[in-house]
């Protein structure tokens, strides 16, 4: 899957969008503006965290994904999924029943991506010892990696350059099939994603030039398909497919799944707005001495992914109970089978900073624009109401400096200018329509977008 161009999994359905500002207010990178009555995403600032999709009351945001019909293009069809998918299912559906349902849907080989986690743990610990910048930051969550790239570029060197578990599991699966004499051309690798960030990471990977995955499947869609074909009783023994799964692997994507490997000199933070606060403190050198920092965009880690069906707290509880039935990495060993072939594939290329928050590439011009932003902020009310179509007054000031907005976009300044007769009512109306569209302020009892609509 070639990934030269930028890719974002999240899209906006403009026919559904009502321009209600819930998405704009929830975006951690201020990537969304309301223009013409609909949400517009700045692709340079978007990190695919999915907060907009979660906040939207009318389901105007969606993710692009591949369908199961693509399976027919391959003779051997490998499904890769995180253990959180198993955690969504009620206890009456055993892992064996779920595996059997996947086979009924057309997959020939099944792998939970955390199976080679022993190799990953060893590699991460080696990197933590070698990295000069501490704390070392996990590269597990692609939304966090992109957030650091764009908003905190000075911390890029803290990110551990190792590949994602789904890449390692794909290499592991291909290696196993190669032992059976199966060529790569006959194999279709399908990754079941719990979130939009991991979808974007497959289509446009960080730390590598090309993804090994051939297709992306929405975990919510797959869950629904499994429920359609799953049996009430287990029909066979699929335990051999899980012989390399460990306790550590099952909880890897949950809070402290990674950091518990480092004991006291580690910290885990989940929820992207909480992560932002920690990264702000890191830039100001206000974080205590740590070796390892685990940061996950979603609350409760991947159990809170936007493409999961199950309740995230129940998912965590089920996975913790499931993990108790498995051996730890220390007891099982790295893997029950020889997998030297993927050890050299663990390392990723260093992550490069992406200065999308700079006001200008020229430092002198950027400083001048920053000073202009400060002067504009003196005129703005500081209410951060979002009525201008920007998330807050500071974002509006930056938009003005970049030529994307005007002083009259602020409704409070606009009212002042009207009183001072500096602008006409017709001009003021056009300014409002630029952000909110025509007829937006007409009385309509069926209007959507208010508090709790859609929840």
N, C-alpha and C positions, 0 to 999 in steps of 0.2 A: 504494500500500500504506500504509494509515493506521497510525500508530505512537504513539497517545496513551498506552496502557498500557505498563508495563514488560514486557520480553520477554527470555527466556533460551532459547537454543537447546538447552542441555544438560538432559536429564531423567534420572531414576533409575528403573530397572525394579526395583521392590521385590521381585518374585518371584525375581530373580537375585541381588540384593545379599545378601552374607553378613556385612556389617558388619566387614570385615577391617582397617579403618583405613588402608589404602594411600592411598586418595583423601584422607582427612582430613589425613594427614601431608604430602601433596604440594601441598595448596592454598596458594597464596601469600597469600591474604587471610583465611585461617582461617574460610572460609564454611561448612565442613562439620562437622556433629556426627553421632555415632552415637546414635540413639534407637530403642529397641524392636528392636535388632538390624539396623537398616538405616541407610543414609546419608541425612541430611536436609540440603538445601542452603538456606542463608540467601540469599534472592533479592536482598537489599539489598547484600550483600557480594560476591556472585558477579560476576566480570568476564568469564566465558565463555572463559577461557584454554584450557580443555580438559585441564589437567594431571590432573584426576580421571579423565577418560576414558582417558587414556594409562596411568595407574597401575593401573587396575582389572584384577585378574587374571581376573575372571569376566564381563567385558563387561556389567556392570550399568548402565553409563552409555551413553546414546545421544543423537543429535541429531535434531530434527524437520526435515524438508525436504519439498519438493514433488517429485512424480514426473513423468516425461516425458508422462504421459497429459494433463497440462494444456496441452500444445502444441496440441491440437485446438481449443482455445478461441479461437485467433488465426489470422488469415489469414497474417500475416507474423511469423515466429518468430526472434527475435534471441538468439543465445547469446553471453554475455560470460564470458571466462575469463582467468585470469592465465597468464602464460607458464610458470609452474611446472607446469601440467598437461602441457604438451608434454614437459617434462623427465622426467616419470615413465616415458615409453615407451622401451623398448630401441631402440638405434640402427637396427635393421632397419625400424622404422616411421617414415617421414619425416613432417615436418609436413604435407606435402601429403596423405598417406594419412589422417592424423588429421582434417584438414579435410573430406576426402571422406566419412569415416565419420560426422562430425557432420551432414552433409547427408542421409545415409541414415537417420539417426535422426529426421529431420523438421525440422531447423533450416533456415531460408531465408537467414539472414544470420549471418556469423561475425565476431567482433571479439575480438582480444586486448586486454585492458583497458589495457595500457601504451601503446597507439598514440598517444594525445594527451599523452604524457609530457613533450614539449617545453614545452607550455603550463604544465604543473604545475611543472616545474623553474624556469621564469621567475618564476612566482607565489611559490614557496617562497623563492627568493632575495630577492625584493622584501620579503617578510614578515620575513625574517631581518634585513634592514637596518633595518626600521621598528620591530621589537620592542624595547622598552626592557629587558625581562628576558632575560638571556643565561645559559646557552645556550638558543637556540630549540629546542624539542623537536618532532620529527616527529609528525604526527597519523595516520600511515599505518596503524599497528596499533591497532585499536579496543580490544583487551584492555589495552594499555598506557594508552590514554586513560582508560578506565574505572578502571584501577588508580590513576592519578594523581588522578582526580576524587574517589575515595573515601578512599584511604590517604594521599595527599600533596596535599591541596587547596591548599596554599600555592604549589604549582608549576603550577597550572592556567593562570596567565597566561603561562607559558612555551610553551604548546602553540600551534603554528602553525594558525590557523583556515582551513584549505583542505579541500576535499572529497576524498573517496577516489577513486582511479583508476576504479573501476567506475562511479561516478556520472558522471564526465566522459565515459567511453566510451559510456555509455547516452545522454547528451545528443548526443554525436557521431553515434551510430548513428541516433537519431531525426531529427537534422538532415539526414543523408544520405538517409534514406528520404523525408523531407518534400520534398526536391528532385525526387523521382520522383513526387510527387503522392499519397503515401500518408499517410493521417491517423493520428494517435496512437492512436485507438480500435482500429485494425486491427492494431496492433503489440503483441506480447508480448515483454517484455524479461526474459530468464532469466539470472540470475547463477550461475555455477558456483563454489561457495565451497570454499577449501582448509582452512577451519577454522570452529569454532563461533562464534568472536568476530566474524568477518565476517558470518556468518548473523544474529547478534543485531544487528549494526550496520545491516543492511538492514531488518530488522523493526522495530528501534527505533534509528534513526540519531541520531548525535550531531552537533550543529552544523547541523541542519536539521529541519524539522517532518514531512517526508514523503519516503519513498524513491521514486525514479523506477523502481525494479525491480518487476516483476510476479510473479516466481517465483524460488525458490531451489532449486538443485540440488546435491546432495552430490557432490563431486568424485570420491570413491571409487566411488560408484554409476555416475557417467557413464563413468569409466575402464572399468569392467566392461562397460558397454553398448557402448562403442567397440570393445573387444577382441572383442566378439561379432560385429560387422559389418565390421571393418576388412579391406581387401583386401591381398593379398600384393604387388601392384604398383600404382603410381600410375596412375590412369586418366585424369586431366586436369590442367590447369594452374590451380592456386589461388593462385599467387604474387601476383596482383593484390590479393588480400584482405589481404596483409601488406605492402603498399607503404609504409605509414606506420610500420611497426615499426622500432625502432632498437636498437642495441647497448645503449644506456642503459636502454631500456624492458625488455628481456629480463632484465636482472640487477637491476632496480629492487627486487624483493621479496626479494633475497638480502642477506646481511650486506654492508654498505658500498655497497649499491646506491644509496642516497640520499646518504650522507655523502661519497662520493667527489667529489661536485659542489662540496664546500667545502674540499677539500684538507687542509691541515694543521690548521686550526682546527675540526676536527670529530672525532667519535668515534662508533663503532657498537658496540652491545652487544646480543647475542641470548641468549635464555633468560630466562624471567621472574624466576627467582630471582637471576640476575646483575643484571637490571634493578633489582630491589628494592634490592640493595646500592648501586648507583650512585645511585638516588633518595634513599636514606638519607644518602649523602654530600653530595648536592646540598642537602638540607635543612639540613645542618650546614655548608654552604659550604666543603666540602673537595674540590670538583672543580676541576681547573685551568681557566684561562680558555679558553673555547670559544665558537664562534659557533653551532654546530649539533650536536645530539645525536640520533642515530638509535637508537631502541629497538624491538626486536622480541621478542614474547612467546616464539616458538618458536626452538629451536636451529636454526641454518642458515636463519633467516628463514622465509618461507612454504614453503620446500622441506621444512621439518620440520612442516608443518601436520598436524593430527590426522586430516584427511580425505584425505590423500594415500596412495596405494598404494605408490609407489616408495620405495626407500631414499634418505634425504635427501642423503647424500654423493654418491651417483651422480647424483641429480637436479641438484645444484649443478654437478657436473663437466660434465654434458650441456648445461646452459644456458650455461655459460661458453664451451664449444666452439661452441654455436649462435650466441652473440652475436658471435663473431669473423667470422661471415659477413655481418653487417649493418653499415650505416654508423652513425656516432655521430649524436646529435642535432645537433651543431654542423655536420656535413656535410650532413645531410638537410634541416635547417631545422626549424621548429616542426612543420609538417605539410605533406605534399605537396599538400593541398587547403586551401582557405580555410575556416577554422572560427571566424570571429569570433563566431558565434552562441553558442559555449560559454564564451567568455572571461569574460562577466559571471556565469557560474554557478560559477566556481572558488572564490569566497569562501564560507566557512561561517560560521554564527553562532558567537560566542565560546563556549567550553566553560565550563559552570558547575560549581563544586565541589559535591560530594555528601558531606555530613559523616556518613557511616554509622558511622564508627569512634568518634564522640564518645559518651561514656557518658550524656550528657543534654544537651538543648537549652539548659537553664539553666546558665550557667557556674558559679554557686555550687554547685549540686547536682552538676554534673559533677566539680568539684574535690573535693567531699566523697566522692563515689563512688571517685575515684582514690585518695584516702587510704585508703578501706576496702579497695580492691584490694591496696594495699601491706601492710595489716595481715593480710589473708587469706594472702598469699604467704609471710608469716613462718611460718604453720602448715603450709603444703604442702611436700612433700619436694623439689620442684624436679627430679624425675626425668624429667618430660615423657614418661611412658610411654603416654599416651592411653587408659589403662584405664578412665577415667571417662567416655569418649565425647566428650571435648574434645581438641583437638590438643596442648595443653600445659598446664602448671600456670597460666600467666598467663591463658590463655583460659578455664580453669575458674574462676579468681578473678573474671574479668569476668562470666562467666555467673552466678555466685553473686550478685554485686552487682545484676545486672539481674533477679534472681528466677527464673532459668532452671536453677539447680543448687543443690545443698546441700553442706555440708562432708562429709557421709557418702558423697557420690559418689566421693570419693577412696578407693581401696581400702586405702591405707596408713593413713589416718586412721580408716577404718572398722574395721580390725583393732585399732587402738589402743583405739577406743571399745568393741570387743567385750571386750578384755582388762580394761578398766576397768569392764565391765558397764554401760556407759551406753546401749547398744542391745542388742536381742535378735538371735539368729541369723536369725529369721524376717524381721526388719526389714532386716538386712544382705542377705539373699537378694533381697528385693524391690528394694533399691537397685541391685543388679547387674542384675536383670531389666529395670529401667527403661531402661538403656542397651543391654543385649545381648540382650534378649528371653528368653522362657522356653525351657528345655531346651537353652540354648546350650552349657552346660558338661557335657552328657552325652557319654559316650564315643562317638565316631563315626569310623571309619577312612576314611570317604569325605568327610569334612568339607573344604570348600574355603576358600581365603583365605590359606593359608600362603605362605611365601616361594617365589617362582618359579611358583606355580600359575597356569596359563594362559599362561605365557610360553614 
